[in-house]
Amino acid sequence: YTEANTPHSKTADYTAGVQCYKYHPNHYLFTDFIHGQFGKDNIHQIQNTAYLDGLNTPILIETGTKGAAAKELYNVWANDYLAKYNTHQSEPWGTKSDRAQLLADMMYDGKIHFLIHNDTLRKTVLDQFRAFPNGQHDDIIDACSYAIHYLKDKGAGHIVTAGKRRSADRKIRRRRR
């Protein structure tokens, strides 16, 4: 998941990514969270993530805007940076609270599960959920919300919201040898 701002942006806006699996009718597992400020390295980080996740894994890219500008921005990402991958555009709709409502309802119903091994990242995820909708950062919640809506709407079993997987650089270097 990335709020796909201008690809060569030097600002270090937060980016979040998550893998989401539908493992039982209306039950979902979120795992492999990615969260950070990658700035000008954002393109490289997202390409590494796509490589680790594989060619057939759907990647959801949210453009942060609507209309022709959103389509142009998505096309840059889909055609220039992630051309061989299975990308899908997700334009923002409603407010972040509107998008998160389905996620919240499913959490209260016990249909959302999380597997986060990294203690620091687990704390970040929990902090964002506790502070929502008034917290300083909510990009993890937005990534989860987009993933749930995509899987519910498309009936798919798996989606990745673009982000970075930490071991990507090692795997790519091994492959190039």
Secondary structure, 3 states (H helix, E strand, C coil): CCECCCCCCCCCCEEEEEEEEEEECCEEEEEEEEEEECHHHHHHHHHHHHHHHCCCCCEEEECCCCHHHHHHHHHHHHHHHCCCCCEEEECCCCCHHHHHHHHHHHHHCCCEEEECCCHHHHHHHHHHHHHCCCCCCCHHHHHHHHHHHHHHHHCCCEEEECCCCCCHHHHHHHHHC
